[in-house]
Amino acid sequence: MSPEIYNLTDLSSEFYSMIRGALFFFFFYHIIIYVLNKNKVYLYYSLYSLFLCIFFFSHVHIFDNQAFYYYTDRTFQLIAVSFYFMFTREIVQTEEHIPKWDKVLLKTIPTLWVLSILLIFITIFFSKDTQIRLFLVIIFSTNFISLITLIKLCKIDKYHVKLYVFGSLAFLFLLFFTLFIFVFGLDDYFNNLGFHRMFFLYTGAFIKFIVFAILISYRYRELIEEKIRIDLAISKNKIESSELKMMTLKSQLNPHFLFNTLNSINNFILKNNVEEASDFITKFARFVRNVLNNSNQTTITLDEELTNLKIYISLEKIRTSNGFEFIEEIADNINSTTTKVPPLILQPYVENSIWHGISKNEGDKKIWLKVSEANNRLSFNIVDNGIGINKSIERDKLNLYKSVGTATESAQFRINRVFNEKNVTIERTDITHEGPFGTKVYISFPKIN
């Protein structure tokens, strides 16, 4: 191998040329990837590579470029730093992990663009030495910002963030070392040791870009896996939504209820009660329409829920012998037209009260519904004066009304699903010992704003 490759004091040697070539390759490769998938990480990384590569070319004589670089070398370096900060924000999501400091980075980027142009005018109207002095102030300031960023990112326990910190610290250390040699005039000392001061900056840049290339590949794999997880979650959610919708329809329109409803209509027709049959069919059609519409919703207004409940109750009053009394009490501090609740949650519990409670009771049959709000929570108390849970279980050992139990399970599932099973209370209590009462159902969940 040619000995010139080991001449680390000559910036035209093959060692430095290979690093410049590698940076240009990084630019070319990642700009193609950006064009293909429009991910900004690749754009900022490629532009960072490009402008640092352009700056490094100021160290070699090509087509008499020294006059051009006399004014612009530090400008390209600052522009490269600005894209480094843009890359930082995108790859480690500083806006999410360190939002307050991210605002500093966001302001630093356009400031660097302005200062990079200012350096050219400083050289034109003043001198190269003035440009260098101003550049040193700027570059030390940006390095300080970079160091604080890395310190803040060290608290984040993520592999790709750790990779970023390692690559950046390696570059930052070698950049400071290069500046130290320049500021204290140690060039001759290191030349005698066989190193140009830029050797450390070149080496730091090469290490950082290799680490960042690994980092981007790892981050891309993470994003792909995250996308797959999201797609699976969406698919699962769609399946659950479809299943929930079917559960809702099945629970609200169970075969027993449909059979008896149609049988009631048939009886009206046989008895030639045309008006009553027409009224019953109208109410039933409205009930079915509301169930179909509401089953597609995550939440509905309390007013819509109560309206559908009242239609159901009016149908059941006609079907039950001697009917029953339904007493509704809504707290004054509740606006039922704006208050949101999960859909179709009350009817299954009222149906339970009718067919497992008061239908088996002699005398007056009553169901109370009390809706209240306190401490930003909605509460529903459904109380009947039926025979109570315990006696109902004894009488219904054959479980002839299993669909009603399924309906309450479906209602409970819908409530838990809306609130992710957090802060939800659903209790059924036998209260026959408390006087003329049978069963109490208590439902409570956070108010939906």
Buried (B, 14 or more C-beta within 10 A) or exposed (E): EEEEEEBBBEBEBBBBBEBBEBBBEBBEBBBEBBEEEEBEBBBBBBBBBBBBBBBBBBBBEEEEBEEEBEBBBBBBBBBBBBBBBBBBBBBBBBBEBBEEBBEBBBEBBEBBEEBBBBBBEBBEEEEEEEBBEBBBEBBEBBBEBBBBBBEBBEEBEBEBBBBBBBBBBBBBEBBBBBBEBBEEEEBEEBEEEEBBBBBBBBBBBBBBBBBBBEBBEEBBEEEEEEEEEEEEEEEEEEEEEEEBEEBBBBBBBBEBBEEEBEEBBEBBEEEEEEEBBEBBBEBBEBBBEBBBEBBEEEBBBBBBBBBBBBBBBBBBBBBBEEEBEBEEEBEEEBEBEEBBBBBBBBBBBBBBBBBBBBBBBEEEBBBBBBBBBEEEEBBBBBBBBBBBBEBBEEEBEEEEBEBBBBBBEBBBBBBBBBEEEEEBEBEBEBBBEEEEBBBBBBBBBBBBE
